[in-house]
Amino acid sequence: MTLTKIRTAAAGSLAAAGLLLTLAACSTPAANQQSSASPASSASASASAASTSAGPCTGVKVVVDSASLKQSAADTSACVPADGPTLASDVLGKANVKIEGTAKYPTSFACRVNGVPAADFDIKHKGGTTREACDDKNTVSYWALWVKPAAGTWAYAQEGLDTLKLNPGESLELLYTVDNEPAAPAS
């Protein structure tokens, strides 16, 4: 009976985390970040998708940080051209960030980003190790979605990748979190 209560609590925590992720994107930040400098032609901007040149980002700044996983295959930073509200999933696509969703939420949540964590990768946490099966049962580690206005601070997204809209100047970060650490993006 105790194991059932623990599993129920863990499932409730996962559901709450999912709801927070889904709801967090409601806050629409506006901002300036660093990144691409040349908006040359919109055709070439779209073709090149994302740029990492120095200077303020006039589009949407995208950051993927695998944090304690230390999996550089996932890590990226780019400025994606945007001239109006754009879905987070589209922004990530333009930044060449590949997302695999969870079984229950295939387009809302990120289970794997650029293949990380791989299905056979041991994720160390306070209780031992786990592997990501993308089955919505992992309650100790996940890709957290964060948004930031130009002149503001990071906030946990209130919507999922398929409904969150970002405006030019805002930042989007996918941050891998294990045992609730890191608690927020570094900058």
C-alpha positions in Angstrom: 0.0 0.0 0.0 2.9 2.4 0.7 4.4 1.7 -2.7 1.0 2.5 -4.3 0.8 5.8 -2.5 4.4 6.7 -3.6 3.6 5.8 -7.2 0.4 7.9 -7.0 2.2 10.8 -5.5 4.9 10.5 -8.2 2.3 10.4 -11.0 0.6 13.4 -9.4 3.9 15.3 -9.3 4.6 14.5 -13.0 1.1 15.6 -13.9 1.6 18.9 -12.0 5.0 19.4 -13.6 3.3 18.8 -17.0 0.6 21.3 -16.2 3.1 23.9 -15.1 5.0 23.4 -18.3 1.8 23.7 -20.3 0.7 26.8 -18.4 4.1 28.5 -18.1 4.1 29.6 -21.7 1.1 31.9 -21.2 3.4 34.7 -20.1 4.5 36.4 -23.2 7.9 37.9 -22.7 9.3 40.6 -25.0 13.0 41.1 -25.4 16.5 41.5 -26.7 19.0 38.7 -26.5 22.2 38.1 -28.3 22.5 36.2 -31.6 22.1 36.7 -35.3 23.0 40.1 -36.8 22.1 39.9 -40.4 18.5 39.9 -41.3 19.7 40.3 -45.0 16.9 38.7 -47.0 14.0 36.9 -45.4 14.5 34.0 -47.9 18.1 33.6 -46.8 17.2 34.1 -43.2 14.7 31.4 -43.4 17.0 29.1 -45.4 19.8 29.5 -42.8 17.2 29.1 -40.1 19.3 30.1 -37.1 22.4 32.1 -36.6 24.7 32.5 -33.7 26.5 35.7 -34.6 27.3 38.2 -31.8 24.9 41.0 -31.3 21.3 41.5 -30.1 18.8 38.9 -31.3 15.9 40.6 -33.1 14.1 37.2 -33.4 13.8 34.6 -30.7 16.8 33.4 -28.8 16.9 29.6 -28.4 19.0 27.8 -25.8 19.2 24.1 -25.2 21.2 23.1 -22.1 21.6 19.5 -21.1 23.0 20.7 -17.7 24.2 17.8 -15.5 23.7 15.2 -18.3 26.7 16.9 -20.1 25.4 15.7 -23.5 26.8 18.2 -26.0 24.7 16.6 -28.8 21.7 18.4 -27.4 23.3 21.8 -26.5 22.8 24.7 -28.8 22.3 28.4 -28.8 20.8 30.3 -31.8 18.8 33.3 -32.8 15.8 32.4 -34.9 14.2 35.0 -37.2 10.7 35.9 -36.2 8.6 38.9 -37.2 5.6 38.1 -35.1 4.2 35.6 -32.6 5.6 32.2 -33.5 4.9 28.7 -31.9 7.7 27.4 -29.8 7.7 24.2 -31.8 8.2 26.2 -35.0 11.0 28.2 -33.4 12.8 25.0 -32.3 12.3 23.6 -35.8 13.9 26.7 -37.4 16.8 26.3 -34.9 17.3 22.7 -36.1 16.4 21.4 -32.6 14.8 17.9 -32.9 12.1 17.1 -30.4 10.7 13.7 -29.4 7.6 14.1 -27.3 6.2 11.8 -24.6 3.7 9.0 -25.2 0.9 11.0 -23.7 1.9 14.4 -24.9 3.7 13.8 -28.2 3.7 17.5 -29.4 3.5 19.4 -26.1 6.5 18.1 -24.1 10.1 17.3 -24.9 11.2 13.8 -23.9 14.3 13.9 -26.0 16.1 16.9 -27.5 18.4 16.1 -30.4 18.3 12.5 -29.2 19.2 13.3 -25.6 18.9 11.5 -23.3 19.2 8.3 -25.3 17.0 5.4 -24.3 20.0 3.5 -23.0 21.6 6.4 -21.1 21.7 6.1 -17.3 20.5 9.3 -15.7 21.9 9.6 -12.2 19.6 11.1 -9.6 19.3 11.1 -5.8 17.6 7.7 -5.7 20.0 5.9 -8.1 19.7 5.9 -11.9 16.8 5.9 -14.4 16.5 5.7 -18.1 14.1 7.9 -20.1 11.4 5.7 -21.8 9.3 8.7 -22.9 6.3 7.0 -21.3 5.3 9.9 -18.9 6.4 7.9 -15.8 9.8 9.5 -15.2 9.3 11.9 -12.3 12.9 12.7 -11.4 14.3 14.2 -14.7 12.8 16.0 -17.7 13.4 18.8 -20.2 12.0 22.0 -18.5 10.7 24.8 -20.8 11.6 28.4 -19.9 10.7 31.7 -21.4 12.3 35.2 -20.8 11.4 38.7 -21.9 14.2 41.0 -23.0 14.2 43.0 -19.9 12.9 40.3 -17.6 13.8 37.1 -15.8 13.2 33.5 -16.7 9.8 32.1 -16.0 8.7 28.4 -16.2 6.6 28.1 -19.4 2.8 27.9 -18.7 2.0 26.1 -22.1 3.5 23.3 -24.1 5.6 23.5 -27.2 2.6 23.2 -29.5 0.7 26.2 -28.0 3.3 28.5 -26.6 3.8 31.6 -28.8 7.0 33.6 -28.7 7.5 37.2 -29.8 10.6 38.7 -31.4 13.0 39.6 -28.6 12.0 36.8 -26.3 14.1 33.8 -25.3 13.2 30.2 -25.0 15.3 27.6 -23.1 15.0 23.8 -22.8 16.9 22.9 -19.6 17.4 19.4 -18.5 16.5 19.1 -14.9 17.3 16.2 -12.5 15.9 16.2 -9.0 14.7 19.8 -9.6 18.2 21.0 -10.4 19.1 23.4 -11.9 16.1 25.3 -10.6 16.3 27.8 -13.5 18.4 28.8 -16.4 21.8 30.4 -15.6 21.3 33.7 -17.4 
